[in-house]
């Protein structure tokens, strides 16, 4: 019984916020997540970058959008994150609509 209770109280991972770098194929986006990490010895703050492949089932994100991603079960070999929501759209128009207008 104690083991079952421990499994249910596992800590959920917090959603991460990043910027869409590229649209890599159908229903897949590449998101860059920037973080600051303090060096334990010298105290200097270092910039770290993480690139994630994210599942975007509705193809709603565009390059430059600030998005929120949440962990999920693996969708493919490299994708284990899915798009939660588009937090802030980019200022520039999407490439597909700009190409269809001109």
Residue pairs with C-beta under 8 A, 6 or more apart in sequence:
13 70
13 71
15 68
15 69
15 70
15 84
16 33
16 52
16 68
16 69
16 70
16 81
17 33
17 66
17 67
17 68
17 69
17 87
18 31
18 32
18 33
18 34
18 50
18 52
18 66
18 67
18 69
19 31
19 32
19 34
19 64
19 65
19 66
19 67
20 29
20 30
20 31
20 61
20 62
20 63
20 64
20 65
20 67
20 90
21 30
21 31
21 32
21 51
21 63
22 29
22 30
22 63
23 29
23 30
23 61
23 62
23 63
24 30
24 53
26 59
27 55
27 56
27 57
27 59
28 53
28 54
28 55
28 56
28 79
29 53
29 54
29 56
29 61
29 67
29 83
30 51
30 52
30 53
30 54
31 51
31 52
31 54
31 67
31 69
31 81
32 49
32 50
32 51
33 49
33 50
33 51
33 52
34 47
34 48
34 49
35 47
35 48
35 49
35 50
36 45
36 46
36 47
36 48
37 45
37 46
37 48
38 44
38 45
38 46
39 45
39 46
52 69
52 81
53 78
53 79
53 81
54 67
54 69
54 79
54 81
54 82
54 83
55 72
55 75
55 79
55 81
55 82
55 83
56 82
56 83
57 82
57 83
60 83
60 86
61 67
61 83
61 86
62 89
62 90
62 94
62 95
63 90
63 94
63 95
64 90
64 91
64 92
65 86
65 87
65 88
65 89
65 90
66 86
66 87
66 88
66 90
67 83
67 84
67 85
67 86
67 87
68 83
68 84
68 85
68 86
68 87
69 81
69 82
69 83
69 84
70 81
70 82
70 84
71 80
71 81
72 80
72 81
72 82
73 80
74 80
75 82
